Amino acid sequence: MIALADMLVDPAKAAGIEVPPDPNDYDPSSYPHWHVFCEAQIGQPMPDFNVHWGNAKVVAAVPRKGIGRMTLRGLVKRGFQIGYSK
């Protein structure tokens, strides 16, 4: 489980997600992909230790015009992985 936004910075940057200068204090409308990634990933059980790297790519692939309406269910349908086992 990822507990802190700081733990998501490297995977987000590698996936092309714009990360705010302060990952814990930012305007969600200015960093919508970062916001969705954090909201969906932090506190979720993960089926694999490194799954957040792939999850960052799933979030990054969502078009900007649709990211604000994306739900966790929608992310899972796109390949976002959560849960204790596959």
HELIX and SHEET records of a PDB file:
HELIX    1   1 ALA A    5  LEU A    8  5                                   4    
HELIX    2   2 VAL A    9  ALA A   15  1                                   7    
HELIX    3   3 PRO A   32  GLN A   41  1                                  10    
HELIX    4   4 VAL A   51  ALA A   60  1                                  10    
HELIX    5   5 ARG A   64  ILE A   67  1                                   4    
HELIX    6   6 LEU A   72  ARG A   78  1                                   7    
END                                                                             
